[in-house]
Amino acid sequence: MPTAVEFDAIVYGATGYTGRLVAEYLLKTYGVGDAVKWAMAGRSADKLAEVRDLIGAPTTLPLIVADAHDAVALEDMARRAKVVITTAGPYQLYGADLVAACAKVGCDYVDLTGESNWIATMMAAHEQTAKASGARLVFSCGFDSIPFDMGVWFVQREAAARLGAPTPRVRGRVRNMLGGLSGGTMASGMVTMAAVQKDPTIGAVLANPFALTPGFSGPPQPDGDQTYEDTVTGSWVASFMMAGINTKAVHRTNFLLGHPWGTDFQYDEMLMISGPPQEGARPAVGFDFGGANPPKPGEGPTRAEREAGFYDILFIAEAADGHTVRAAVKGDMDPGYGSTSKILAEAGLALAFDVSRASTPGGCWTAAAAMGPALLERLPAKAGLTFAVEA
């Protein structure tokens, strides 16, 4: 971490749809310069000032101008903060220089990317630099992938307490969810598809559940592309569009923690449905794509839609003898934006205030591996999440 910093946190990409929500959350929850010293950053001073006025922040809220491709400006910005919270995606287009800057100067970093091919590239490029500087680089700190990563971490902790050991299998099951997608999320997906077309090897990374565990490859994983009646879950299940992202985070958490769940650990993630799908029915994915009018960059669910949204995810830890522990993670707003903005902000603050470098030194991390206990306190207290064991 830089030796002298002005800010506990800087929100980079604050003029975007999700960045504005993060800034709005920090303002509402912590004010300006009292409990948390924070600033907004982006490439346009005028747009930053506009967002500051839009969210009702005082003119004393600092604004920092730094273009996503200006390495000098990004390094100068990173030196001023304990942690940079970035929403500036698609990360494959706009994120690499900021990761490099934080790794170089020792500033902690959190993002909300679901671009796992990009994460693999960033890990390969900056792991050693971050270890040397002390920067903790924590990817996927929104709905991608904290509720799932932390859900598995939580249910395995409970399994160890109740069954005597963690289990070799966990089922992640999205029981219910209401939420839409923003234009930024749609753009990230399109950029990833274009990258696969240009370089087919990226497709192999996206398909590999162990793509983020360099040097380790575990056993074959359950097939999440099927639709079937899952007797352990007690429901029919179908594919879930985020499974390919979240499963990589879960396996990396197990890897970073030294495989407490075993080197033979299996995890799959699916969407619970009411029964066998009807012929010709649209495949289950778990999100509303906006129909014929998908959102453009900068657009997303309205405040009313965000507040009406929610999610309920069941995790079943299954021991070899058939005994199970069931736990649920629930969120009180739409997953991708209302909830994500709160989760991302609290993840950044957990690094800034709660997590020592003795327990979590510099390097590339997942949220649960880097700050599981801190998030288990912060997220229910501040971000509207609940973690509970079910009978």
Helices and strands as residue ranges (DSSP letters): E 7-12, H 17-30, E 38-42, H 45-54, E 63-65, H 71-78, E 81-86, H 91-94, H 96-105, E 108-111, H 116-133, E 136-138, H 146-163, E 169-178, H 183-198, H 201-207, E 228-230, E 235-239, H 243-256, E 266-273, H 303-308, E 310-318, E 324-331, I 335-339, H 340-349, I 350-354, E 363-365, H 367-382, E 385-390
